[in-house]
Amino acid sequence: MDNSNLQELISETEKRGGGLILNFQDKPAVVVLTVDRYNQLLNQIQPKTMAIAEEASQETLSFEETDKFFAGTKGKVLVTGGAGFIGSHAAKELLLAGFEVVVLDNLSAGKRQNVPQGAKFIEGDLLDTALLRDIFAQEKFNSVLHFAASIEVEESVREPERYFENNVLNTAKLLSVMSEYKVKNIVFSSTCALYGQQKVMPINEAASIAPVNPYGYSKFLAEKIIKYYCEFAGLRAVVFRYFNACGCNFEGDVVPTHKTHLFANVMDVAVGKKQGITVFGRDYETFDGTCIRDYVHVLDIAKAHLAALEKIDEGEKFRVYNIGTGKGSSVLEVITKTAELLNKIIPMENGDRRAGDPPVLIADNTKLKNELGYILEYSDLDTIIATSWKQAQNNL
């Protein structure tokens, strides 16, 4: 092939955005592929389904096609579990703040319609290490928000192996790929279930770790692995131990994903989907015999993640924060308050205690306020009930 033909091939390749020149039947041919895609084909890795949450289009797009929609923002964030309750709220807040967002979710619990418009969506599982490497090779992430997890306490008692696989092993795989591709920042979704039954309330981050269910223990093990990567692999992490997440954004447009939560069940009764609610345990050592929890609005949780990203390069490499209000409400208080505000009758029946439920969990959020500077804005019961009601009406 003479220089004029070579120059023509180069010119045609450049017009197509780059490619490879390969010999086919002893003749040169232009193949418009990225090197990563070429390697995928050589290794017989099948491309995964991709989609972008755009109002005008739900069609599947390739990595190369979707990249053009995301440019000139504050940075790119991978949100695992971003089709779930908390993850979808966080993804939306990230977009509003000017970040590029890629959501990875296997939709085992999350809902596709929860992925906010403007976020790139990838349906896949953290078990799929090849997919993770593919995503990290294509996307130049600045940070990861890791929400993907199994979170039902009662279920974890029945199926502990599932919780250790999904919450511990999958987190380890994610951290390994992050380290491989030199993505150093992670904000991890943990839980107050680590604390178990504490004698001193409210609970601060220095309290003893004593989980009473496999869910809490799986999150504790995940935290330990993250701390290891911070100490020995150069990662920086903020770990949020959520107390009881509830509420919804003010549009109420997030589809519920976990129907065992108290507010979800109360709202199902209020809209007529259920005849009544079961109160699990009336014999706890509390003022009215029912469990007391610290209910924190999901918008406060989502916005705290933004505060974490802003200050993730400050202080120690591994930091833990409670997200809660510092005060608790009993199950009966929540039901009674909801009935009063909505002017609805909420029939109740008594049930046995659920396995793994401690009687009282209330957060000390002093560290969150002092170090990250985040003050809760939405976590009063009135706002939680009003936004939960809006969500329930939108999902009849």
C-alpha positions as CSV (number, residue, x, y, z in Angstrom):
1,M,0.0,0.0,0.0
2,D,1.5,3.3,-1.0
3,N,1.5,6.5,1.1
4,S,-1.4,8.1,-0.7
5,N,-3.7,5.1,0.1
6,L,-2.5,5.0,3.7
7,Q,-3.2,8.7,4.0
8,E,-6.7,8.2,2.6
9,L,-7.3,5.5,5.1
10,I,-6.1,7.7,8.0
11,S,-8.3,10.5,6.8
12,E,-11.4,8.3,6.6
13,T,-10.6,6.9,10.1
14,E,-10.3,10.4,11.6
15,K,-13.7,11.3,10.1
16,R,-15.2,8.3,11.9
17,G,-13.8,9.3,15.3
18,G,-10.9,6.9,15.3
19,G,-10.4,3.3,14.6
20,L,-8.1,0.4,13.7
21,I,-6.6,-0.5,10.4
22,L,-6.8,-4.2,9.9
23,N,-6.0,-6.6,7.1
24,F,-8.9,-8.4,5.6
25,Q,-8.3,-10.9,2.8
26,D,-4.8,-9.3,2.3
27,K,-6.4,-5.8,2.0
28,P,-6.4,-3.0,4.5
29,A,-9.8,-2.1,6.0
30,V,-10.8,0.6,8.5
31,V,-12.7,-0.7,11.5
32,V,-14.2,2.0,13.7
33,L,-13.8,0.6,17.2
34,T,-12.2,1.8,20.4
35,V,-9.3,-0.4,21.6
36,D,-11.4,-1.5,24.6
37,R,-14.2,-2.7,22.3
38,Y,-11.7,-4.5,20.1
39,N,-10.3,-6.3,23.2
40,Q,-13.9,-7.2,24.2
41,L,-14.5,-8.9,20.9
42,L,-11.2,-10.8,21.1
43,N,-12.1,-12.1,24.5
44,Q,-15.6,-12.8,23.5
45,I,-17.1,-10.5,26.1
46,Q,-20.6,-9.7,25.2
47,P,-21.7,-6.0,25.5
48,K,-24.1,-5.2,28.3
49,T,-27.4,-3.5,27.8
50,M,-27.0,0.3,28.3
51,A,-29.6,3.0,28.5
52,I,-29.8,6.7,29.2
53,A,-32.7,8.1,31.2
54,E,-33.8,10.8,28.8
55,E,-37.4,11.9,28.6
56,A,-37.6,11.7,24.8
57,S,-35.9,8.3,24.4
58,Q,-35.6,5.0,26.2
59,E,-33.5,3.3,23.4
60,T,-30.4,1.4,24.2
61,L,-27.1,3.2,23.5
62,S,-23.5,2.2,23.3
63,F,-20.8,3.6,25.6
64,E,-19.5,5.7,22.8
65,E,-22.9,7.2,21.9
66,T,-23.8,8.0,25.5
67,D,-20.5,9.7,26.3
68,K,-21.5,12.7,24.2
69,F,-24.4,13.6,26.5
70,F,-22.1,14.1,29.4
71,A,-19.5,16.8,29.3
72,G,-18.2,19.8,31.2
73,T,-19.6,19.0,34.7
74,K,-18.1,18.8,38.2
75,G,-17.1,15.2,37.9
76,K,-18.4,11.7,37.1
77,V,-19.9,9.6,39.9
78,L,-20.8,5.9,39.8
79,V,-24.0,5.3,41.9
80,T,-24.4,1.6,42.6
81,G,-28.0,0.7,43.5
82,G,-29.1,4.0,42.0
83,A,-32.6,2.7,41.0
84,G,-33.4,2.1,44.7
85,F,-35.0,4.3,47.3
86,I,-32.0,6.2,48.7
87,G,-29.7,5.7,45.6
88,S,-32.2,7.3,43.2
89,H,-32.7,10.4,45.5
90,A,-28.9,10.7,45.7
91,A,-28.5,10.4,42.0
92,K,-31.0,13.2,41.4
93,E,-29.2,15.5,43.9
94,L,-25.9,14.8,42.2
95,L,-27.3,15.8,38.8
96,L,-28.8,19.0,40.3
97,A,-25.4,19.8,41.8
98,G,-23.7,19.5,38.4
99,F,-22.2,16.0,38.5
100,E,-22.3,13.4,35.8
101,V,-24.0,10.3,37.0
102,V,-23.8,6.6,36.0
103,V,-26.2,4.3,37.7
104,L,-25.5,0.6,38.0
105,D,-28.4,-1.5,39.3
106,N,-29.5,-5.1,38.8
107,L,-33.1,-4.1,39.4
108,S,-33.6,-7.0,41.9
109,A,-35.2,-4.4,44.2
110,G,-34.7,-1.1,42.4
111,K,-37.1,0.2,39.7
112,R,-35.9,1.4,36.3
113,Q,-38.3,4.4,36.4
114,N,-36.5,5.6,39.5
115,V,-33.3,6.4,37.6
116,P,-33.4,10.2,37.1
117,Q,-33.4,11.8,33.7
118,G,-29.9,12.8,32.7
119,A,-28.3,9.8,34.4
120,K,-26.7,7.0,32.3
121,F,-28.2,3.6,33.3
122,I,-26.4,0.3,33.2
123,E,-28.4,-2.8,34.2
124,G,-25.9,-5.2,35.8
125,D,-24.7,-6.8,39.0
126,L,-21.6,-6.2,41.1
127,L,-21.0,-10.0,40.9
128,D,-20.0,-9.4,37.3
129,T,-16.4,-8.4,37.6
130,A,-15.9,-8.3,33.9
131,L,-18.8,-5.7,33.6
132,L,-17.3,-3.7,36.4
133,R,-13.9,-3.5,34.6
134,D,-15.6,-2.6,31.4
135,I,-17.5,0.2,33.0
136,F,-14.5,1.6,34.8
137,A,-12.4,1.4,31.7
138,Q,-14.9,3.4,29.7
139,E,-15.9,5.9,32.3
140,K,-13.4,8.1,34.1
141,F,-15.0,8.2,37.5
142,N,-14.0,10.6,40.2
143,S,-16.0,8.9,43.0
144,V,-18.3,6.0,43.8
145,L,-21.5,6.2,45.9
146,H,-22.2,2.6,46.9
147,F,-25.8,1.9,47.8
148,A,-26.3,-1.5,46.3
149,A,-27.2,-3.9,49.1
150,S,-29.7,-6.3,50.6
151,I,-31.3,-4.4,53.5
152,E,-34.2,-6.3,55.1
153,V,-33.4,-7.2,58.7
154,E,-35.9,-10.1,59.0
155,E,-34.9,-11.5,55.6
156,S,-31.3,-11.5,56.7
157,V,-32.1,-13.8,59.6
158,R,-33.7,-16.2,57.2
159,E,-31.1,-15.9,54.4
160,P,-27.8,-14.8,55.9
161,E,-25.7,-16.3,53.1
162,R,-27.4,-13.9,50.6
163,Y,-26.5,-10.9,52.8
164,F,-22.9,-11.8,53.2
165,E,-22.5,-12.4,49.5
166,N,-24.3,-9.2,48.3
167,N,-23.2,-6.8,51.0
168,V,-19.7,-8.1,51.8
169,L,-18.2,-10.0,48.8
170,N,-19.7,-7.7,46.2
171,T,-18.3,-4.7,48.1
172,A,-14.9,-6.3,48.1
173,K,-15.2,-6.8,44.3
174,L,-16.1,-3.2,43.8
175,L,-13.2,-1.9,45.9
176,S,-10.8,-4.2,44.0
177,V,-11.9,-2.7,40.6
178,M,-11.8,0.8,42.0
179,S,-8.2,0.2,43.1
180,E,-7.3,-1.3,39.8
181,Y,-8.6,1.8,37.9
182,K,-7.3,4.3,40.5
183,V,-10.7,5.6,41.6
184,K,-9.9,6.7,45.1
185,N,-13.2,8.1,46.6
186,I,-16.1,6.1,47.9
187,V,-19.1,7.1,50.0
188,F,-20.6,3.9,51.5
189,S,-24.2,3.3,52.6
190,S,-24.0,1.6,56.0
191,T,-26.5,1.2,58.9
192,C,-27.3,1.8,62.5
193,A,-28.0,-1.9,62.8
194,L,-24.2,-2.3,63.5
195,Y,-24.8,-0.9,67.0
196,G,-27.3,-3.6,68.1
197,Q,-28.7,-3.0,71.6
198,Q,-27.0,-0.1,73.2
199,K,-27.6,1.1,76.8
200,V,-26.6,4.7,76.2
201,M,-28.7,6.9,73.9
202,P,-28.2,8.7,71.6
203,I,-25.5,6.5,70.0
204,N,-22.3,8.1,68.7
205,E,-19.9,6.7,66.2
206,A,-17.5,5.5,69.0
207,A,-20.1,3.1,70.4
208,S,-19.4,-0.6,70.5
209,I,-20.2,-2.6,67.4
210,A,-22.7,-5.3,68.4
211,P,-25.1,-6.2,65.6
212,V,-27.9,-8.6,66.4
213,N,-28.8,-9.6,62.9
214,P,-26.9,-10.8,59.8
215,Y,-27.8,-7.5,57.9
216,G,-25.9,-5.4,60.5
217,Y,-23.0,-7.8,60.7
218,S,-22.7,-7.8,56.9
219,K,-22.4,-4.0,56.8
220,F,-19.8,-4.1,59.6
221,L,-17.7,-6.5,57.6
222,A,-18.0,-4.3,54.5
223,E,-16.9,-1.3,56.6
224,K,-13.8,-3.3,57.7
225,I,-12.9,-4.1,54.1
226,I,-13.3,-0.4,53.1
227,K,-11.1,0.6,56.0
228,Y,-8.4,-1.8,54.9
229,Y,-8.4,-0.3,51.3
230,C,-8.1,3.1,52.9
231,E,-5.1,2.1,55.0
232,F,-3.2,0.1,52.4
233,A,-4.5,0.9,48.9
234,G,-4.8,4.7,49.0
235,L,-8.6,5.0,49.0
236,R,-10.6,7.7,50.8
237,A,-13.9,6.8,52.3
238,V,-16.9,8.4,54.1
239,V,-19.2,5.8,55.7
240,F,-22.7,6.8,56.6
241,R,-24.5,4.8,59.2
242,Y,-28.2,5.5,58.4
243,F,-30.8,5.4,61.0
244,N,-34.4,4.9,59.7
245,A,-34.6,6.3,56.2
246,C,-38.1,7.4,55.1
247,G,-40.0,10.1,53.3
248,C,-39.7,11.0,49.6
249,N,-38.8,13.9,47.4
250,F,-41.5,16.6,47.2
251,E,-42.7,15.4,43.8
252,G,-43.4,12.0,45.2
253,D,-42.2,10.4,42.0
254,V,-40.0,7.7,43.4
255,V,-41.5,4.2,43.1
256,P,-41.3,2.4,46.5
257,T,-38.8,-0.4,46.6
258,H,-39.0,-1.9,50.1
259,K,-42.5,-2.5,51.3
260,T,-41.6,-3.8,54.8
261,H,-40.6,-0.4,56.1
262,L,-43.0,1.2,58.6
263,F,-44.0,4.3,56.6
264,A,-44.6,2.2,53.5
265,N,-47.0,0.0,55.3
266,V,-48.8,2.8,57.1
267,M,-49.3,4.6,53.7
268,D,-50.6,1.4,52.1
269,V,-53.3,1.4,54.8
270,A,-54.0,5.1,54.3
271,V,-54.5,4.7,50.5
272,G,-56.6,1.6,50.9
273,K,-54.2,-1.0,49.7
274,K,-54.2,-2.8,53.0
275,Q,-56.9,-3.2,55.7
276,G,-54.5,-2.6,58.6
277,I,-51.0,-2.6,59.9
278,T,-49.3,-5.2,62.2
279,V,-47.3,-3.8,65.1
280,F,-44.5,-6.2,65.7
281,G,-44.0,-6.3,69.4
282,R,-45.9,-4.5,72.1
283,D,-43.7,-5.7,75.0
284,Y,-40.5,-3.8,74.5
285,E,-39.0,-1.9,77.4
286,T,-40.1,1.5,76.0
287,F,-42.7,4.0,77.2
288,D,-45.5,2.5,75.1
289,G,-44.1,-1.0,74.5
290,T,-43.2,-0.5,70.8
291,C,-39.9,0.0,69.1
292,I,-38.4,3.5,69.0
293,R,-36.5,4.6,66.0
294,D,-34.8,7.7,64.7
295,Y,-36.6,8.6,61.4
296,V,-34.5,10.6,59.0
297,H,-35.7,12.0,55.7
298,V,-34.2,10.5,52.5
299,L,-33.5,14.1,51.2
300,D,-31.3,14.7,54.2
301,I,-29.5,11.5,53.5
302,A,-29.0,12.4,49.8
303,K,-27.8,15.9,50.5
304,A,-25.4,14.6,53.2
305,H,-23.7,12.6,50.4
306,L,-23.0,15.8,48.5
307,A,-21.5,17.3,51.6
308,A,-19.3,14.2,51.9
309,L,-18.1,14.5,48.3
310,E,-17.2,18.1,48.9
311,K,-15.0,17.3,51.9
312,I,-13.8,13.8,51.0
313,D,-10.2,14.9,50.6
314,E,-10.1,16.5,54.1
315,G,-9.2,14.8,57.3
316,E,-8.6,11.1,57.8
317,K,-8.9,8.6,54.9
318,F,-11.6,6.6,56.6
319,R,-14.4,8.5,58.4
320,V,-17.7,7.3,59.8
321,Y,-20.8,9.4,60.4
322,N,-24.3,8.8,61.8
323,I,-27.2,10.2,59.8
324,G,-30.1,10.7,62.2
325,T,-32.1,13.4,64.0
326,G,-31.0,12.7,67.6
327,K,-34.5,11.9,68.7
328,G,-36.8,8.9,68.4
329,S,-40.4,8.2,67.7
330,S,-42.2,4.9,68.6
331,V,-44.1,2.8,66.1
332,L,-47.4,3.9,67.8
333,E,-46.4,7.5,67.6
334,V,-45.8,7.3,63.9
335,I,-49.1,5.6,63.3
336,T,-51.0,8.0,65.5
337,K,-49.4,11.1,64.0
338,T,-50.1,9.8,60.4
339,A,-53.7,9.2,61.2
340,E,-54.1,12.7,62.7
341,L,-52.3,14.6,59.8
342,L,-54.1,12.7,57.0
343,N,-57.4,12.4,58.9
344,K,-57.4,8.7,58.2
345,I,-58.2,5.7,60.4
346,I,-55.2,3.3,60.5
347,P,-56.4,0.0,62.0
348,M,-53.7,-1.9,64.0
349,E,-53.2,-5.4,65.2
350,N,-50.5,-6.8,67.5
351,G,-47.9,-9.2,66.2
352,D,-44.9,-11.0,67.6
353,R,-41.5,-9.3,67.8
354,R,-39.4,-9.6,64.6
355,A,-36.1,-11.4,64.9
356,G,-33.2,-9.1,65.2
357,D,-35.1,-5.9,66.2
358,P,-33.5,-3.9,69.1
359,P,-35.9,-1.9,71.2
360,V,-34.4,1.6,70.7
361,L,-32.0,3.2,68.1
362,I,-31.4,6.9,68.2
363,A,-28.5,8.7,66.6
364,D,-26.0,11.3,67.9
365,N,-25.4,13.4,64.8
366,T,-22.9,15.8,66.4
367,K,-20.0,14.6,64.2
368,L,-22.0,15.0,61.0
369,K,-22.8,18.6,61.9
370,N,-19.3,19.5,63.1
371,E,-17.1,17.9,60.5
372,L,-19.2,17.8,57.3
373,G,-21.2,20.9,58.2
374,Y,-24.5,19.3,57.3
375,I,-27.6,20.3,59.3
376,L,-30.8,18.2,58.7
377,E,-33.5,20.2,56.9
378,Y,-36.4,17.8,56.2
379,S,-36.5,15.2,59.0
380,D,-39.5,16.3,61.1
381,L,-42.4,13.9,61.2
382,D,-44.7,16.3,59.4
383,T,-42.5,16.5,56.3
384,I,-41.8,12.8,56.3
385,I,-45.5,12.0,56.5
386,A,-46.5,14.6,53.9
387,T,-43.9,13.4,51.3
388,S,-44.7,9.8,52.0
389,W,-48.3,10.5,51.4
390,K,-47.5,12.2,48.1
391,Q,-45.5,9.2,47.0
392,A,-48.3,6.8,48.1
393,Q,-50.9,8.7,46.1
394,N,-48.7,8.7,43.0
395,N,-48.2,4.9,43.2
396,L,-51.7,3.7,43.7
